[in-house]
Amino acid sequence: MSAITTRGLTKDYPGGVRALDALDLDVAEGEFFALLGPSGCGKTTLLRTVAGLESATSGTIHMGDTDVTRMPPGRRDVGMVFQDYALFPHMTVLDNIAYPLRIKKRPRSVRHGKAEDVAHYLGLDGLLSRRPGELSGGQQQRVALARALVAEPQLFLLDEPLSNLDARLRLEARTFLKQLQQRLGVTTVFVTHDQAEALALADRIAVMESGRIRQLGSPTEVFRRPANLFVASFIGSTPMNLLPGRVREERIVAAGTELPLPAEARDLVTEGEAVVYGVRPEYLDALPSAEDGAFEGTVSVVENLGGSSLVTLDVADEPVRVVVGEERAQQLAPGDRAWARPRAGRVLLYRDGDLITSDEVPAAAP
């Protein structure tokens, strides 16, 4: 197993494009670590640079105690799974899995024996004589995983390996990946633009934008307490409500509504200060009637999410989204008046794009 450390890691491309900007990162030994961000944020470039498929412009990469910054890819002892799996179409499943050992010039009997062992571990026994074109997407994904595992790498690098699967297979593969990494205990770095995958799989997440890490933390930390407006708007299957507001007499006025000032921010804001009021749709409670400290608006859209619904209220020309249960959602229709109250301890305030917080105040309780 191997830990990864980068210091000042920078990657520039011709034309002045900076994909990685003096990036410092520590991945712990045995950790399942996710790199999350929109397209073009630098997450795949970081993965490829760690693998040695891209060369760093400046900075260093260490695996354990070894500086691998200028080391060729074949000597870094990493297994990598690509987004398109990159299987050889003319080879059988067995030969695809055994290919890394073939490159290392292991005897045929040895490489086929190890490939069969890994294939059995991943439930591929009956497919070894087939070619990739005869496999489903989920089967191809498992073959790519087996090929990466057969050489017993110190580091496992996954570049959006689930993105080509349909929704059901993606969920199954996600569970399988988590169980596999837990059994093997190998340090794993997983690149994805899907925040649900990152939240479900990772021990820690680095949220990236423009070649920089905007927040680093556990899934719970990143979801409950986004450190800045970029993370707040990016994380969450339903985006956080982010409403311009202003401090007034120890309250916040946002979307034409007077709301309680969060306790942790009481000594950190000043009268009249402009802030952004943030609360997730999941942390707003639908009310049957008006109450102090609650949003009041007109229902504009009701979106069925299955076990719940996402209701959008027009509140003083600002959209406020609320997740409500099935029973309550059936009572709401576009044009109805509705009310929603933020839960105590679940409101966040942002100033100049960053979370207003005190180091002495712990994260909100469940």
Stockholm file with secondary structure:
# STOCKHOLM 1.0

chainA/1-366         MSAITTRGLTKDYPGGVRALDALDLDVAEGEFFALLGPSGCGKTTLLRTVAGLESATSGTIHMGDTDVTRMPPGRRDVGMVFQDYALFPHMTVLDNIAYPLRIKKRPRSVRHGKAEDVAHYLGLDGLLSRRPGELSGGQQQRVALARALVAEPQLFLLDEPLSNLDARLRLEARTFLKQLQQRLGVTTVFVTHDQAEALALADRIAVMESGRIRQLGSPTEVFRRPANLFVASFIGSTPMNLLPGRVREERIVAAGTELPLPAEARDLVTEGEAVVYGVRPEYLDALPSAEDGAFEGTVSVVENLGGSSLVTLDVADEPVRVVVGEERAQQLAPGDRAWARPRAGRVLLYRDGDLITSDEVPAAAP
#=GR chainA/1-366 SS CCCEEEEEEEEEETTTEEEEEEEEEEECTTCEEEEECSTTSSHHHHHHHHHTSSCCSEEEEEETTEECTTSCGGGSCEEEECTTCCCCTTSCHHHHHHHHHHHTTCCHHHHHHHHHHHHHHTTCGGGTTSCGGGSCHHHHHHHHHHHHHTTCCSEEEEESTTTTSCHHHHHHHHHHHHHHHHHHCCEEEEEESCHHHHHHHCSEEEEEETTEEEEEECHHHHHHSCSBHHHHHHSSSSCCEEEEEEEETTEEEETTEEEECCGGGTTTCCTTCEEEEEECGGGEEEESSCCTTCEEEEEEEEEECSSEEEEEEEETTEEEEEEEEHHHHTTCCTTCEEEEEECTTCCEEEETTEECCCTTSCCCCC
#=GC SS_cons         CCCEEEEEEEEEETTTEEEEEEEEEEECTTCEEEEECSTTSSHHHHHHHHHTSSCCSEEEEEETTEECTTSCGGGSCEEEECTTCCCCTTSCHHHHHHHHHHHTTCCHHHHHHHHHHHHHHTTCGGGTTSCGGGSCHHHHHHHHHHHHHTTCCSEEEEESTTTTSCHHHHHHHHHHHHHHHHHHCCEEEEEESCHHHHHHHCSEEEEEETTEEEEEECHHHHHHSCSBHHHHHHSSSSCCEEEEEEEETTEEEETTEEEECCGGGTTTCCTTCEEEEEECGGGEEEESSCCTTCEEEEEEEEEECSSEEEEEEEETTEEEEEEEEHHHHTTCCTTCEEEEEECTTCCEEEETTEECCCTTSCCCCC
//
